[in-house]
Amino acid sequence: MLTTVIGIVAGAIIAILITVAVEALRRPKLHLSIAPAEEAPYPPGRPAKHGRSLTLNLANEQLPWFARWMSRSPALQCRGTVAFHNMDGERFFAAEMPLRFALSPQPIPMEIVLNGVRGILVDPLRFTADSRVDVYPGETTPLDITVKFDEEDECYGWSNLNYFSDPPWRHTDWKLPKNRYLISVTVFSSGQKCIGLFRLFNEAGPKDFRLEPALSSDKVNSRPQSAI
């Protein structure tokens, strides 16, 4: 009788442990990596003639080969922030910049044509600093970090707020003078977070404007300085 009870309890414990292990394995596994820089010529009448954008890729990794008979859960409602730091790790801006996913709708009015008549459609859901996406297993989505226009020395952190800035596209809260910086990116989803640290080089012309992986010695202070 005692042996039977022990066997039942042991079996229940093993079943619970297997369930916990499977659920932990199926949780989204997010990873940040550097994407190729993008060059964009703009048509006449826009706030710049040319822009070079630096972006990251957010991936939800597939399950290991031995667990492909299951499916990993999607990372739902991903959102995040970007913090800019000096190379000594101190925060350059007091506030964090809201993250913008590059494929999310631009917060601008949409031009429509109805019965040959052109008009503007304003969607209030677009006019927000918030940017969210779902990332499914094996998929990757780009997210914006910074942009540099024409031959300007400064670059700017890029978020939905840049669409409403004055001057246009150049939000003064995220203006980065000629220098190099550490960029800390945090993505939140499904009760977890993914953090990436990168180096931003803005020391020369547009072609040398780039992101690189942070070194193992690079550290950042999560608290803002008392005076920026």
C-alpha positions as CSV (number, residue, x, y, z in Angstrom):
1,M,0.0,0.0,0.0
2,L,2.8,2.4,1.0
3,T,4.7,1.6,-2.2
4,T,1.5,2.3,-4.3
5,V,1.1,5.7,-2.6
6,I,4.7,6.6,-3.1
7,G,4.4,5.6,-6.8
8,I,1.3,7.7,-7.3
9,V,2.9,10.8,-5.6
10,A,6.2,10.4,-7.5
11,G,4.2,10.0,-10.8
12,A,2.3,13.2,-10.0
13,I,5.5,15.1,-9.2
14,I,7.1,14.0,-12.4
15,A,4.0,14.9,-14.5
16,I,4.1,18.4,-12.9
17,L,7.8,18.9,-13.6
18,I,7.3,17.8,-17.2
19,T,4.4,20.2,-17.6
20,V,6.5,23.1,-16.1
21,A,9.5,22.3,-18.3
22,V,7.3,22.1,-21.5
23,E,5.6,25.4,-20.7
24,A,9.0,27.1,-20.0
25,L,10.3,25.7,-23.3
26,R,7.3,27.0,-25.2
27,R,7.6,30.6,-23.9
28,P,8.6,33.2,-26.4
29,K,12.4,33.6,-26.7
30,L,13.3,37.1,-28.0
31,H,16.6,38.1,-29.4
32,L,17.9,41.5,-30.7
33,S,20.4,41.9,-33.5
34,I,21.7,44.7,-35.7
35,A,20.0,45.1,-39.1
36,P,21.7,46.6,-42.2
37,A,21.5,50.4,-42.3
38,E,18.9,51.7,-44.7
39,E,19.4,54.6,-47.1
40,A,16.3,56.6,-48.1
41,P,16.1,59.4,-50.7
42,Y,13.1,61.7,-50.1
43,P,11.0,63.5,-52.7
44,P,11.0,67.3,-53.0
45,G,9.1,69.1,-50.3
46,R,10.0,66.7,-47.5
47,P,11.9,67.8,-44.4
48,A,15.2,66.2,-45.8
49,K,16.7,65.1,-49.1
50,H,18.2,61.9,-47.7
51,G,18.2,59.8,-44.6
52,R,20.2,57.0,-43.2
53,S,18.3,54.9,-40.7
54,L,19.8,52.5,-38.1
55,T,17.5,49.6,-37.0
56,L,17.6,46.4,-35.0
57,N,15.8,43.2,-35.6
58,L,13.7,41.5,-33.0
59,A,13.4,37.8,-33.5
60,N,11.3,35.2,-31.7
61,E,13.4,32.1,-32.0
62,Q,12.1,28.7,-33.0
63,L,12.1,25.8,-30.7
64,P,15.2,23.5,-30.6
65,W,15.2,20.7,-33.2
66,F,14.3,18.1,-30.6
67,A,11.1,20.0,-29.6
68,R,9.8,20.9,-33.0
69,W,6.8,18.6,-32.5
70,M,5.5,21.4,-30.3
71,S,5.1,25.1,-31.1
72,R,6.6,28.1,-29.4
73,S,4.2,30.7,-28.2
74,P,4.0,34.0,-30.0
75,A,5.4,37.2,-28.3
76,L,2.2,39.2,-28.1
77,Q,1.9,43.0,-27.8
78,C,5.6,43.6,-27.8
79,R,6.5,47.2,-26.8
80,G,9.6,48.8,-25.4
81,T,12.0,51.7,-24.7
82,V,15.4,52.9,-25.9
83,A,17.8,54.6,-23.5
84,F,20.8,56.6,-24.7
85,H,24.0,56.6,-22.7
86,N,27.4,58.2,-22.8
87,M,30.3,55.8,-23.2
88,D,30.9,55.9,-19.5
89,G,27.5,54.4,-19.0
90,E,25.7,57.5,-17.7
91,R,22.3,58.4,-19.2
92,F,22.5,61.1,-21.9
93,F,18.8,61.9,-21.8
94,A,16.8,61.9,-18.6
95,A,13.9,60.1,-20.2
96,E,13.7,56.9,-22.2
97,M,12.5,57.0,-25.8
98,P,9.4,54.9,-26.6
99,L,10.3,52.2,-29.1
100,R,8.9,52.3,-32.6
101,F,8.5,49.1,-34.6
102,A,9.4,50.0,-38.2
103,L,6.5,48.1,-39.8
104,S,3.8,49.6,-37.6
105,P,1.5,52.3,-39.2
106,Q,3.0,55.7,-39.4
107,P,1.1,58.2,-37.2
108,I,0.2,60.5,-40.1
109,P,-3.1,61.2,-41.9
110,M,-3.9,58.8,-44.7
111,E,-4.7,60.1,-48.2
112,I,-7.8,58.5,-49.7
113,V,-9.6,58.7,-53.0
114,L,-13.4,58.3,-53.0
115,N,-15.4,58.6,-56.3
116,G,-12.5,60.4,-57.8
117,V,-12.3,62.9,-55.0
118,R,-9.1,63.1,-52.9
119,G,-9.3,63.5,-49.2
120,I,-7.6,63.0,-45.8
121,L,-8.6,60.3,-43.3
122,V,-7.5,60.8,-39.7
123,D,-7.2,57.7,-37.7
124,P,-6.9,58.7,-34.0
125,L,-5.5,55.2,-33.1
126,R,-2.4,56.1,-35.1
127,F,-1.7,59.3,-33.3
128,T,0.1,57.8,-30.3
129,A,3.6,57.4,-29.0
130,D,2.8,53.7,-28.4
131,S,4.0,51.1,-31.0
132,R,3.2,47.4,-30.5
133,V,3.6,44.3,-32.6
134,D,3.1,40.5,-32.3
135,V,6.2,38.4,-33.2
136,Y,5.5,34.7,-34.0
137,P,8.0,31.9,-33.7
138,G,10.6,32.0,-36.4
139,E,9.7,35.5,-37.4
140,T,11.7,38.8,-37.2
141,T,10.5,42.4,-37.2
142,P,12.6,45.5,-37.4
143,L,12.6,48.3,-34.9
144,D,13.8,51.9,-35.4
145,I,16.7,53.4,-33.3
146,T,18.2,56.5,-34.9
147,V,18.3,58.4,-38.2
148,K,20.7,60.9,-39.7
149,F,19.6,63.4,-42.4
150,D,21.5,64.9,-45.3
151,E,25.0,66.1,-44.2
152,E,24.0,67.1,-40.7
153,D,26.3,66.3,-37.8
154,E,23.5,65.4,-35.4
155,C,21.4,62.3,-35.5
156,Y,18.1,61.7,-33.8
157,G,16.5,58.9,-31.9
158,W,13.4,57.8,-34.0
159,S,10.0,57.1,-32.5
160,N,6.4,58.0,-33.3
161,L,7.0,61.3,-31.6
162,N,9.3,62.4,-34.4
163,Y,6.3,62.7,-36.7
164,F,4.9,65.6,-34.6
165,S,8.2,67.4,-33.8
166,D,9.3,70.9,-34.6
167,P,11.5,71.0,-36.7
168,P,9.9,68.1,-38.6
169,W,11.4,64.7,-38.0
170,R,14.0,66.1,-35.7
171,H,12.7,65.7,-32.1
172,T,14.9,67.8,-29.9
173,D,14.4,65.5,-26.9
174,W,16.4,62.8,-28.8
175,K,19.0,65.0,-30.5
176,L,22.5,63.3,-30.4
177,P,25.5,65.5,-31.2
178,K,28.5,64.2,-33.0
179,N,30.0,61.5,-30.7
180,R,29.6,57.8,-29.9
181,Y,27.1,56.4,-27.5
182,L,25.7,53.3,-25.8
183,I,22.2,52.3,-26.7
184,S,20.2,50.2,-24.3
185,V,17.0,48.6,-25.8
186,T,14.3,46.9,-23.7
187,V,11.4,45.0,-25.2
188,F,8.5,43.8,-23.0
189,S,6.2,41.0,-23.9
190,S,4.2,38.2,-22.3
191,G,5.5,38.8,-18.8
192,Q,9.1,38.8,-19.9
193,K,11.7,41.3,-21.2
194,C,14.5,41.2,-23.7
195,I,17.4,43.6,-23.3
196,G,20.1,44.5,-25.8
197,L,23.1,46.8,-25.5
198,F,24.8,48.3,-28.6
199,R,27.3,51.0,-29.6
200,L,26.2,53.9,-31.8
201,F,28.8,55.7,-33.9
202,N,28.0,59.2,-35.0
203,E,31.5,60.6,-35.4
204,A,31.9,61.2,-39.1
205,G,29.8,61.4,-42.3
206,P,26.5,59.5,-43.0
207,K,28.4,56.5,-44.4
208,D,30.2,56.0,-41.0
209,F,26.9,56.4,-39.1
210,R,26.4,52.8,-37.7
211,L,25.6,50.5,-34.9
212,E,27.9,47.8,-33.5
213,P,27.6,45.2,-30.8
214,A,28.6,46.4,-27.3
215,L,31.8,45.1,-25.8
216,S,31.7,42.9,-22.7
217,S,33.3,45.8,-20.8
218,D,30.4,48.2,-21.7
219,K,28.1,48.9,-18.8
220,V,25.2,51.4,-18.4
221,N,23.6,53.1,-15.5
222,S,19.8,52.6,-15.6
223,R,19.2,55.7,-13.5
224,P,19.3,59.1,-15.1
225,Q,21.8,61.7,-14.1
226,S,20.6,64.4,-11.7
227,A,21.4,67.0,-14.4
228,I,21.6,66.3,-18.1
